[in-house]
Amino acid sequence: MTLRLDSLGQRYGDQRVLHDITLTVPDGQLLCVVGPSGCGKSTLLRTVAGLQPAREGTVTFDGTPVTGVPDHLAVVFQDYGRSLFPWLTVRDNVALPLRRRGLARAERRAEAERILERVGLDGAGRRHPWQLSGGMQQRVAIARALVCRPSLLLMDEPFGSLDAQTREDLEDLLLEVHRTDGTTIVFVTHDIDESVYVGDRVVVLSPGPASRIVLDLPVELPGKRDQIGTRGLPEFVALRAEVGRAVRG
């Protein structure tokens, strides 16, 4: 799934939020979008998702204009607590998107259990979200996004409210999913280190209003990424510094 933004602009009333955003995200790429608070990162993601129509320019998937929320797209938000239904079990939360596809209940539950095992939650299917830690709840949200095998996965600061250890665990889970599935991913974060660690490419937005792209940086790091070794590499340090300078202007 190739995503293209062509001269994308967004505004709220007279306030211009995004200006002339043009980029192509090739099939299978993990793109990180970074920028200061209030620069329009989440607005960009909502526009790509079809939740908010573009005021200027176009968004296309494989050449087809986005006019609503596509079926092949999934979104993971930062506020996992509000995105899960507390009265449903973990398994039924994950299986919910499969109802639209007409799968029988037994098939839905079997597929939900399979994906829960993949994200490290085997055995948690009968519990409810409120019985889980924050990190486990976000794993449920990720499982629900993956259960339909989306062509494009959008993630809006999904690990921003988690503790450091849980955040690192979920970063590594994301890399494993991306490595295995090859899904096109757009990952919004305010964390510079995180963007360089998980991304194939980092795009930095300028401060608002009228945010624009000020850096488009490929991330090339040797070897398989791991939390200790990768972050100590000279290449990682140099990339982090370049992104940091762009964010701070």
N, C-alpha and C positions, 0 to 999 in steps of 0.2 A: 504494500500500500504506500504509494508516493503522495506526500502532502505538499501542496504548493500554496504559498501566500503571495499574492501579486498586488503591490501598492496598497496593502491593507491599511485602512484608517478607521478609527473608532472614536466616538465622542458621546458625551452625556450633555444634552442641551447645547450650550455654546462652548462647553469645555472640551477641547480636543485631548483625548487620552493617548491614542496611538497614531503615529504618522508615518506613512510610506514604508510599511513593513513588507519587505520582499525577501522570501527565502524558499528553498526547496528542501524538504526532508526526504531523502531517498528511502526506498523500501528497506526495512530492517535496521535503520539507524536509531540510536538513542540520543536524542537532542535535549540538552539541558538549557533552560532559559533562566538567566540570572539578572538581577537588577535591584536597585534600592527600593525600599518600601514605598508603595504608591505609584510605581512607574507603569502599572498596567499589565503586569504578568498574568494575573488571574483573568483580567478582561480579555487578554489575548487567547487564553485557553478556552474561555466560554465562547468566544467567537469561532474558534476552530471546531468546537463541539457542536456548533449549530444552535446553542442555547441563546445566542444574541446575534442578530443579523449584522453583517458588516455595513458600516455607513459609507465606506469608500473601498474600492478595490474588490478582490475576489479571494475566496478560499476554495480550492478544488482537491478532490481525492481521485487520483488516477485520471485527471482531466475532467471529472464530473463536478460541477459547482455544488457547494454545500448550501442547501436551502432549508434544512431542518436537521434533527439529530439522526445521523446515519445508524443503520442496524449493526454495522460491523465495528462500531466504536464503543469503548468502555472508558469510564472516568473513575479515578480514585481521588477523593478529597482529603484535606487535612483533618477535618472534623469527623472522624470515624464514628464518634458517639451518636451523631445526628444522622448519619447515613445508613445505620443498621436499624432494623425493626426490633425493639426490645421484647415484643411479645412472641416473636418467632425464634425457634431454635437456630443455632449456628448453621446447621445443615440446611434448614429451610430458607434462611437468609441467602445462602450461597446459591441454592437451587432456584431462587425466585426468577432470574432472567430466563431460565429454560422453559418456564410456563408459556412464554410468548412463542416458543418454537414448537409447541404442541407435543412435547415429550410426556410420556406417561409418568405418573408419580414415582413409580419404582425406578425408572430410568433416571429421573431427575435426582433422586436421592443417591443413587449409585454414582452418578457423575460428580455430585457434590462431595461425597466421601473421598473420591479419587483426588479431587483438587485440594481438599483439606489436608490430605496426607502429604501432598506435594509441598504445601506451604508450612508443614511442620505442626499441623493441628489434628493429626489422626487421633481419634478417641474423644474429640471435643464436640462432635456433631450434635449431640443431644443436649448440650448446655445452651444457656442463653447469653447474649452479648454482655449483659450486666454482670455475669459471673466471671468474666475474663478481664485480664489486665489490658491496659491501653495498647501495648504492643501486639497482644493476641487479637484484640478487636481489629487492629489495622491489618493483620494477616487475613482475617475474615473478609474485610473489604477488598483486599487484593485478590483473594480466592474468588469472590463473586465477580470481579472484573475479568478474571481469566477463564471462568467456567464456560463462556461462550466462544472462546478462542478468537478474541477480537483481532482485526487487522491493524487497528490503531488504538494505542492505550495512552490516555492523557492522565497525568498525575499532578495535582495541584498542592505542592508542599506537603506531601503525604507523611513525611517523617518529622515535620517541624515541631510537633508538641511532645515528642517522645524523648526518653532519657538517652544518654550517649551510647550505652551498650546496645540497647534495643534498636536504636537508629542504625548502628553499624551492622547488626544482624540483618535488618530489613534491606539495607543497601546491598548486602551480599546476596540476599534472596532475589532481589530485582535483577542483579547481574546474571544469576543462574537462570532465571526465567528468560531473560533476553538472549542469553547464549544458546539456550535450548530451543526456544520457539522462533527466534528471529523476528519478533513483533516490532513494528515501528512504534517508538515511544517518544512522547514529548513530556519532559519532566521539569516542572517549575520548582525552583528553590531559591531561597535567599542565602543559602550557605555556599560559599565559594569552594571550600574543600570538597564538599559533597558533589558539586557540579563536575569538578575535575576527576573525582574518583569514579563516578558511575557513567559519565558521559562519553560518547564517541565524538561529541562536538559540543561546544558551549557558545551560546549567543548571549550577549550582554545588552540590556536595554538601558538607555539614558534615563536620568531622573525626569519625572513628569513636570509640567504637562507636555503633551505632544511627544511622548517617548518614541525614540527611534533606535535602530540597531547601531551600536557603536563598536562592537567587536563580534566577529564570527570566526571562532577558533577551533580547528580540528585538534582532538586530543589523541596523541600517539604516545603510548606508554609501553615499555617492553614487558613481555611476560603476562601471565595471568594475574589479575589484580587481587591483592589481599590487603587487609586494613593496616598491617604494620609495614610490610615490605614496600608496598606501592607508595605509601605516603612519605617514605623516607628517600625515595628516588630523587636525584637532582632534576630529572625531567618533570616530575610532579611539582617540585618546589618552584621551578621556573614557570610552569603553566599557571599555577596558583597565583603567583605574583603578577603575571600578565592580566589574568582575569580580575584580580584585586585592583590593579591600577585602573582598569576600564570602569569598574563599578564605582570607584571613588572619584572618577573624573580627573 
